[in-house]
Amino acid sequence: MIDYRLHTPLAAADIARLFDASGIKRPTGDLSRIARMFANANLVVSAWSGEQLVGVCRALTDFSYCCYLSDLAVDQTFQHQGIGRELVARVQAAVGDEVSIVLLSAPGAMAYYPKLGFEKLDNGFVLRRQC
């Protein structure tokens, strides 16, 4: 049984472990940076198996027009159980129908997001981080 939680405080070490276990590339060797990433997010949905963090969705939103989904990670041993789909659905429920959800996908996840109803766009731009 997976328990989903909204805005539950997360330990940086647990997030880093989850990121590593999911295959997502994040600065997991820098726990203070991981902590800042989550401290400054205004929408976090987490998935738990007992006391183990097994999934997380981190987003930045105005709850009015736009939501940037910056992280979606599920521990590889828990993937293919609908956890990612449920995390995104809970983000959608939290922001409502007036809000568009946008994201940047890792190359290996490009085929995943259309399965959740995301539309691929060609009209985006990025200024990449330096580290």
NUPADO-953935 format. One line per 8 residues: for each residue x, y, z of N, C-alpha, C, CB. Coordinates in steps of 0.05 Angstrom, whole numbers. Glycine has a CB too. Layout:
<atoms>
X Y Z X Y Z X Y Z X Y Z | ...
</atoms>
This chain:
<atoms>
17 -24 0 0 0 0 18 25 0 -19 0 24 | 13 42 -19 28 67 -21 12 90 -9 35 74 -51 | 25 106 8 12 129 21 23 154 8 18 129 52 | 5 171 -1 12 196 -14 9 219 5 -4 201 -40 | 28 237 6 28 259 25 34 285 10 48 255 48 | 19 306 18 23 333 7 37 350 27 -4 345 -1 | 59 363 19 74 382 36 86 369 61 56 404 44 | 92 344 61 105 331 84 135 338 83 101 300 84
146 348 105 175 354 105 191 329 99 184 366 132 | 212 333 82 228 310 73 257 316 81 226 306 42 | 271 295 90 300 298 96 316 297 70 309 275 115 | 335 315 68 352 316 44 365 289 38 373 337 47 | 374 275 58 386 248 54 366 228 42 397 237 81 | 341 230 50 321 212 39 315 219 10 295 213 56 | 314 244 4 310 253 -24 333 244 -41 306 284 -25 | 357 248 -32 381 240 -47 381 210 -52 407 249 -33
375 195 -32 373 165 -35 353 158 -56 367 152 -8 | 329 171 -55 308 166 -74 317 173 -103 283 181 -67 | 329 197 -106 339 205 -132 358 184 -143 352 233 -131 | 377 176 -127 396 156 -136 382 129 -143 417 151 -114 | 363 121 -127 349 96 -132 330 98 -156 333 88 -107 | 323 122 -164 304 125 -186 318 127 -213 287 150 -183 | 344 134 -213 359 138 -237 359 167 -247 347 121 -259 | 344 185 -234 343 213 -241 370 226 -234 320 228 -227
380 244 -250 405 257 -246 401 283 -231 420 261 -273 | 409 284 -206 408 308 -190 433 310 -173 382 308 -172 | 440 333 -162 465 336 -146 463 323 -119 471 366 -143 | 460 296 -119 455 282 -94 479 282 -74 448 254 -100 | 503 289 -84 526 291 -66 526 317 -51 551 288 -82 | 508 335 -57 507 361 -44 480 364 -29 510 385 -65 | 479 353 -5 454 352 10 443 380 16 458 337 36 | 460 400 20 450 427 25 435 438 1 473 446 34
445 431 -23 431 440 -47 405 425 -51 449 435 -72 | 404 399 -45 379 384 -46 359 396 -26 384 354 -39 | 368 403 -2 351 415 18 339 441 8 366 419 44 | 356 458 -5 347 484 -15 327 480 -38 371 500 -25 | 331 460 -55 313 454 -77 284 449 -66 322 429 -93 | 283 435 -44 256 428 -33 245 450 -15 257 402 -19 | 263 464 -1 254 486 16 241 508 0 278 497 32 | 249 512 -25 239 533 -41 217 525 -61 262 546 -56
210 500 -60 188 490 -77 162 496 -62 190 459 -83 | 141 503 -76 116 508 -62 94 487 -66 105 535 -71 | 102 465 -79 84 442 -82 101 416 -83 66 445 -107 | 98 400 -63 113 374 -61 93 352 -54 137 376 -41 | 92 332 -70 76 308 -65 96 285 -62 55 303 -87 | 93 269 -41 111 247 -37 95 221 -35 128 251 -11 | 109 199 -41 97 172 -40 114 156 -21 95 159 -68 | 100 141 -3 113 126 18 104 97 18 108 139 45
123 79 23 117 51 29 126 47 57 131 31 8 | 107 48 76 114 48 104 128 74 111 132 23 111 | 152 71 121 168 95 128 189 102 106 182 92 154 | 188 87 84 207 92 62 196 110 41 215 65 49 | 211 132 35 203 150 13 209 135 -13 219 177 15 | 188 131 -30 192 116 -55 185 132 -79 175 91 -54 | 174 156 -76 168 173 -98 165 202 -90 143 163 -112 | 171 220 -108 167 249 -102 162 264 -127 192 260 -88
146 285 -124 141 304 -146 144 331 -134 112 299 -159 | 163 347 -145 168 374 -135 161 394 -157 198 377 -127 | 146 415 -149 137 434 -169 138 463 -158 108 428 -178 | 138 481 -176 137 510 -171 112 520 -186 163 525 -179 | 95 534 -171 70 543 -184 59 568 -172 49 521 -182 | 43 583 -188 28 606 -178 0 598 -170 28 628 -199 | -8 573 -174 -34 562 -168 -56 578 -183 -40 563 -138 | -49 590 -205 -68 607 -220 -66 603 -250 -64 636 -213
-41 600 -260 -37 599 -289 -17 578 -298 -29 626 -299 | 5 575 -283 27 558 -292 39 542 -269 48 575 -306 | 47 518 -274 61 501 -255 85 488 -270 42 479 -243 | 108 491 -259 132 478 -270 138 453 -253 157 497 -270 | 135 430 -265 141 405 -251 171 400 -254 123 381 -262 | 186 404 -233 215 403 -235 227 376 -229 227 423 -217 | 213 360 -213 223 332 -207 200 313 -206 239 332 -181 | 203 290 -219 186 267 -215 204 243 -213 164 264 -239
205 231 -190 224 209 -186 209 186 -170 249 217 -171 | 213 162 -180 202 138 -166 225 118 -165 177 127 -181 | 229 107 -141 249 86 -137 245 64 -157 247 75 -107 | 266 55 -171 263 36 -192 250 10 -183 290 29 -203 | 253 2 -158 240 -22 -148 210 -19 -145 252 -31 -122 | 200 6 -146 172 12 -143 159 23 -169 167 32 -121 | 175 24 -191 165 34 -216 146 14 -229 188 40 -236 | 130 23 -247 110 7 -262 87 -2 -244 123 -18 -274
82 14 -223 59 9 -205 39 33 -205 69 4 -176 | 44 52 -223 26 75 -224 32 98 -205 -2 66 -220 | 55 96 -191 62 116 -171 68 143 -185 87 107 -155 | 83 143 -206 89 168 -220 63 181 -231 108 164 -243 | 46 165 -242 20 175 -252 4 187 -229 4 151 -265 | 3 174 -206 -12 185 -184 0 210 -173 -14 163 -162 | 27 212 -172 40 236 -162 32 260 -180 70 233 -162 | 33 256 -207 25 277 -225 -4 284 -222 32 269 -254
-21 264 -219 -50 269 -215 -55 286 -191 -65 242 -214 | -40 281 -170 -43 297 -145 -33 325 -148 -29 283 -122 | -13 329 -164 -4 356 -171 -26 370 -187 23 356 -187 | -38 356 -206 -59 368 -222 -83 375 -204 -69 348 -244 | -90 358 -185 -112 364 -167 -106 388 -150 -118 340 -150 | -81 391 -141 -73 413 -124 -74 440 -138 -45 408 -113 | -67 440 -164 -65 466 -178 -91 473 -193 -43 465 -199 | -108 453 -199 -133 458 -212 -132 459 -242 -145 483 -201
-156 462 -254 -159 461 -283 -150 486 -297 -187 456 -289 | -146 508 -284 -138 533 -297 -108 534 -301 -147 557 -281 | -93 515 -291 -64 516 -290 -52 496 -310 -53 510 -262 | -34 506 -327 -18 488 -345 5 477 -329 -9 503 -370 | 12 452 -333 35 440 -321 56 436 -343 28 413 -307 | 80 447 -339 101 445 -359 125 431 -345 109 472 -370 | 142 419 -362 166 405 -351 187 402 -372 159 378 -339 | 211 398 -364 233 389 -381 238 360 -375 259 407 -377
239 344 -396 242 315 -392 271 307 -397 224 300 -411 | 280 287 -381 305 274 -387 301 258 -413 314 255 -363 | 322 255 -429 319 241 -454 306 213 -451 346 238 -468 | 314 199 -430 303 172 -426 274 171 -418 319 158 -405 | 262 194 -411 234 194 -402 216 207 -422 232 210 -376 | 226 213 -446 210 226 -466 185 210 -474 227 231 -491 | 186 184 -474 163 167 -481 143 164 -458 172 140 -490 | 152 171 -434 134 167 -411 113 188 -409 151 168 -385
120 214 -412 101 235 -407 77 236 -425 115 261 -409 | 79 229 -450 54 228 -467 34 207 -456 61 221 -495 | 44 186 -442 26 167 -430 9 179 -408 42 143 -420 | 19 201 -396 5 215 -375 -12 238 -385 24 225 -354 | -13 241 -412 -29 262 -424 -14 287 -431 -51 269 -406 | 13 288 -426 29 311 -433 32 313 -463 56 311 -419 | 31 337 -474 35 342 -502 64 352 -506 15 363 -513 | 78 341 -526 105 349 -532 103 376 -547 119 328 -550
121 395 -538 121 422 -549 148 427 -563 116 443 -528 | 147 444 -583 172 452 -597 178 481 -593 169 446 -627 | 163 495 -577 167 524 -574 177 532 -546 140 539 -579 | 199 519 -538 210 526 -512 239 534 -514 207 502 -493 | 248 546 -492 276 556 -491 286 551 -463 278 586 -498 | 313 549 -460 325 545 -434 352 560 -433 329 515 -428 | 358 571 -410 384 581 -404 395 560 -384 385 611 -392 | 414 543 -392 423 521 -376 440 531 -352 439 502 -392
437 516 -329 453 522 -306 482 516 -312 443 506 -281 | 500 529 -298 529 526 -302 540 502 -286 543 551 -295 | 526 493 -266 536 470 -250 513 455 -238 556 478 -228
</atoms>
